[in-house]
């Protein structure tokens, strides 16, 4: 795994993760389910974007408008592999890749002593916001759940 830190300004940094293609286990013919779902949903979204008109085109227009509101730091974090239970257990046993990564950054604009702090800030910066939004979603769920059961 290779991390790239790109300073956008003096206070903001973009992170990008280049993952080494995972080698399938012997006897396995398909990638993990999560990777297949992501690939399929990306293909469907791209197909909907190419539509001339109709509800699929409108959905992608509204969805892309919402996606543009997401800060670029969040999009950068999306490139990092998820910390699944299996991967965390492998790291604890010492055979996982999560502990082994290369971090590349422009030394002219970012001091090597600040890299650890920048990585920590990027990982924890918006955690409070996500926790509060999760709380509001849990509060609103009993109110909105009955509407999901109503046939349209």
N, C-alpha and C positions, 0 to 999 in steps of 0.2 A: 504494500500500500504506500502511495506517495501523496503527501500533502503539499499543496502550493498555497502560500500566503502572499496575497497581492495587496499592498497598501494602496487604497483609493485616495485617502486623504490622511492628514496627521492623526485623526481619531478613528477612522473606519478602515477595516481590512476585510478583504474577501478571502474566503477559504474554499479550496476546491480539492477534492479527493479523487485521485486516479487509482482505481482498484485493479489489481492484477487479476486477469481472468481466472476464476476458480477452476481447478482441475476436478473433473467429476471422479467420484469414487469408482473403483473397479466394479464393473457390472452395472453401474448406473448409466442410463441412457438419456435422462432428462435433467435439466437444471432444477433447482428447488422451486417449490410451488410459488413462493413470493416473487421470484424473478420472472416466472412465466406469467403471473397476473399483471405485473408491471409492464412487461413487454406487450401483452395483449391489450391492456387499457391504453397504452401509448399509441398503438396501431389504430385502435377504434377512434381515439380523439383526433388523430391526424386525418383519418378518413372523413370524420364529421366536419373538420375544418375545410376540407376541399369541396364540400357540398356547395352548390350554387345558391340555394335558398332552402327554406323550410325550418322545422323545429330544431334539427340537428345543428344547422348553422347558427341559429339564435343561441342555443345552449353554449356552443363554443365561444361565441362573441361575449356573452355575459360571463362565462367562466374565465376567459382570458382577461376581461376587465377586472375581475376579482383577483386573479393571480398577479396582475400588475401592482396591486396594492401591497403585496408581500415584500418586505425589505430584502435586498440582495443577500444580506447575511444569512437569512433563513433559507434561501435557495441554495446557498453554498453548503449549509449544514445537511441539506437533503442528499448531497453526493456522498456523505459518509455512510459506511455500512451500519446497519442496525446492530445494537448490542443485544442479541438474542441470548436466551438462557444457555443454549448449547455453546455459543461462541464464548460466553463468559466463563463457562466451565473449562473449555479448552485453554483459555488464557491462564486460568488458575493452575491447570496441570502443566503449563509451560509449553504447549504445542500449538497455541493459536497464533494468528497473524496480527491480532489487535495490538499487541505490545510492540510489534516490530513495524516501524514506519519510518519513512524518510521525509523530512520537512524541508522544502525548498522555498527560499525567499530572497528578494533582492537585498543584498547586504548594504547597499548604498543608501537605501531608504528605511530599512528596518534593522535595528541592532540585534545581534544574536542573543543578548541577555534578555531582551523583551519578548522573545518568541513564546516562551512558556506562559507568560502573563497574557499575551494576545490570545493564545489558544484557550486558556481558561476563561477569559472574558467572553469569547465567542460562544463557548459551550454553556455558560451560566447566565449570560446577560438577560435573556428574555424568558427565563424559567418562571419567574413570578407572574408574568403576563399570562403564560400558558396555564399555570395552575388556577389563576382566577377565572379565566375563560372556561376551563373545565368545570369549575364549581358552578358557574352560571348555566352551563349546559345541563349539568345534573339537576339543578333546580328547575329548569324549564322542561325537562324531559317528561315529567308526569302531566304537564299541561299540554304538550304537543303530541304525546303518544296516542291519545284517543283519536286524533285526526288521522293518524296513519292507518287505523283500522276501518275508517269510513271509506266505502268504495266510491270511486269518482265516476 
